[in-house]
Amino acid sequence: MPPLILASTSPFRAELLRRLMLPFETFAPQIDETPQPGESPEAMVRRLTAAKADAARSRFSAHLVIASDQCAVCDGEIIGKPGDHDNAVRQLQGFAGKEIRFLTGLALLNTETGRMQLDIVPFAVTFRPLSREQIERYLRNERPYDCAGSFKSEGLGITLFERMAGDDPNALIGLPLIRLTTFLGNEGVVLP
């Protein structure tokens, strides 16, 4: 099996990838993640996912590079990482009682053959009605300021939801393992 590279510095993605029990190294792709004018959320995620994989192409000659990008969409608008407490409060207040779509891009690039498999895995979360007190309590406990949508579904964030819908709950955390397993199988990697 060619060596695996995770083109991400996200500890959440690395933790998910460890579940497959495959050795891998991480690589920090340096790309501009600014949305382009008029770009749809799907097009942005597809472009950024491919760019992250391509960033590793020249550095790793015979590797399988895993790349991912994610955005949250509410009322047609792209929602990013909050960065701080006040922005997280605003995001969660805006999500109360609404469905938020998460688009998680996944790419697997074989740097030896140049073959890139690329897809977007959607996942939807419907939030409960939330009071300011609930939001404040949650944010004090979890501090999800580096997470798109201001929550961690693998932690206390699950208490904010009314329901979830999608093919792979790992996509919500940032790395769709079901699709990744298929992509790896297409490259001859046998799991488990």
RAVENNOR-V766067 format. One record per pair of residues at least 24 apart in sequence whose ideal C-beta (glycine too) atoms are under 8 Angstrom apart, sorted by the first residue. I is the first residue (numbers start at 0). J is the second residue. Records with the same first field share a line. If there is no record, write none. Layout:
# RAVENNOR-V766067
I=J, J
This chain:
# RAVENNOR-V766067
0=63, 187, 188
1=61, 62, 63, 109, 111, 186
2=59, 61, 62, 63
3=62, 63, 64, 65
4=55, 59, 62, 63, 64, 65
5=65
6=51, 52, 54, 55, 64, 65, 66
7=51, 65, 66, 67
9=173
11=146, 153, 172, 173, 174
12=67, 172, 173, 174
15=169, 172, 173, 174, 176
16=65, 174, 176, 179
18=176
19=176, 179, 180, 183, 190
20=191
21=188, 190
23=65
26=54, 55, 58, 59, 64
28=52, 54, 55, 66
29=54
30=54
32=68
34=77
40=70, 72, 77, 102
41=102, 119
43=70, 77
44=68, 69, 70, 102, 103, 104, 119
45=104, 117, 119
47=104
48=104, 105, 106, 117, 119
49=104, 106, 115, 117
51=106
52=106, 107, 108, 115, 117
53=108
55=108, 110
56=108, 110
59=110
60=110, 111
61=110, 111
62=109, 110, 111
63=107, 108, 109, 110, 183, 186, 188
64=106, 107, 108, 109, 110
65=105, 106, 107, 174, 179
66=104, 105, 106, 107, 108
67=103, 104, 105, 106, 173, 174, 175
68=103, 104
69=101, 102, 103, 104, 147, 170, 173
70=101, 102, 147
71=99, 100, 101, 147, 148
72=99, 100, 101, 102
73=97, 99, 100
78=147, 148
79=147
80=144, 145, 146, 147
81=143, 144, 146, 149
82=144, 145
83=144
84=138, 144
86=144, 149
87=138, 143, 144, 149
88=131, 134, 135, 138
90=148, 149
91=126, 129, 134, 137, 138, 149, 150, 159
92=129, 131, 134
94=126, 129, 148, 149, 159
95=126, 127, 128, 129
96=126, 127, 128, 129
97=125, 126
98=123, 124, 125, 126
99=123, 124, 125, 126, 148
101=147, 148, 165, 170, 171
103=170, 171, 173, 174, 175
105=174, 175, 178, 179, 182
107=179, 182, 183, 185, 186
109=186
114=186
116=182, 185
118=178
120=165, 166, 167, 170, 175, 178
121=165, 170
122=163, 164, 165, 166, 167, 168, 170, 171
123=163, 164, 165
124=148, 152, 160, 162, 163, 164, 171
125=160, 161, 162, 163, 164
126=159, 160, 161
127=159, 160, 161
129=159
133=159
